[in-house]
Amino acid sequence: MFRTSDIVLIAVMVSAAAFTYKTKHEAEERLAEVRRIEADIRYEEDTIDLLQADWSLLTQPSRLQKLSATYSAELGLQPVEARQIVGLDELPERPVEIPDFSSQPLGGMAESGQDQTMTGGIVR
């Protein structure tokens, strides 16, 4: 009735059909994942646009001036005077203080002389 070659060919066709189904199913899953990631990206871009619009609204000079006038007593803000704006070369130099650590004991790893930390790059 069936020859061996017929059975082998039927088995090959069934396995090819199963492989095709599995590949198609994986491709559809990947496509769904790509679409989900694209939707997440669109959502994040929309969120960034919204936050930039909020930032530009909140930092409008007229709004900030009104808020500074409203809360001037609490904040204690004063207008900047022209004499307060100076260049870098006009700032006074700060004295450089270097503490003397040579007379103090080193302590810890500096006295033992060996670092006991093991990393993946060191082979002993």
N, C-alpha and C positions, 0 to 999 in steps of 0.2 A: 504494500500500500504506500507508505511513505519511505522514501529512501533516506539515507543518512545525509546526503547533501541537501535534501529538502528541509530536514530538521535543523541543520546548521544554518541554512539561509533564513529560516523563520526566526531562529534565535538571534541572528545578526540584525534582522529587521526590527525585532522587538527591542533589542538593546539600543539600536540607533534611535528608535522612537522615544525610548526612555531618556536617552542622553539629550535629544532635542527638547523634550519637555522640560528637563531639569535646567538646561541652558536658558530656555525661554523664561522660565520662572525666576531664575537668578537675575536675568537682564531686567525683568519687570521690577524686581525688588530694588535693584540699583537705580533704575529710573525714578522710582518713587522716592528713594533717598535723596537723589539729586534735586528733585522738585521740592522736597521738604527743606533742603539746605538753601535753595534759591529763595524760597519763601522766607526763611529766617534772615537771609541777607537783605531782602527787600524791607522786612520789618525793622532791622537795625538801621538801614539807610533812612527810612522814614523817621525813626526815633532821633537820629542825628540831626536831620533837617528840622524837626520840631524843637530840639534842644537849642540849635543855633538860632532859631527864630525867637525862642524865649530869652536867650542870652542878649540878642540885639535889642529886644524890648526892655529888658531889665537894666541895660547899661546905657540907655538914652540919656544924654546930658541933661535934658530938661527934667526928667524924672529924678535923676540923682541930685540935681540942684534943689528940687522941691523937697526931697527927703532930707537933705542936709539942713534946709531951713526949718523943717518940721522938728527934727531931732537935734537941733544945734545945742540946746541946753544939756541934753544927756551926753552927747558926743564931745562937746567942748572943742569943736573944730574952728579953726581960724583960717582965713584966706592966706594963701602963699604970697609972701611979699617978694619983690624983685631982688632984694639983697640976699634972700635965702637960697637962690639958685646960683650955684658956683660951679666952676669946672673942677676936674679931678686934680689939677696941679695946685689949686687954691685950698685944698683940704689940708689941715694940719697933719703932720706925720705922727704916727703912734710910735712910742718907743718900743723897741724890740727887746723882750726879756726872755733870755734862755736860762732855764733853771739848771743847776749843776747836779747831775745825777751820779757823778763819778764816785762820790763818797758813800752812796747808799748801797746796801746789799741788793743783788739782782733778784734772787729768789726764784722759785719755780723751776722751769725747764732750763733757764739760763745757767743755773748753778750745776745742774746734773749734766748738762752738755749734750743731751740726746733727746730728740723729739720722738715720743712713743706712738705717734699717730700713724696708723697703717692706711695706705691708699692702694688702689688697684694698680697703679703704675710702678710700684716697688716690689721686686721679688727678692726675698731673702733666702 
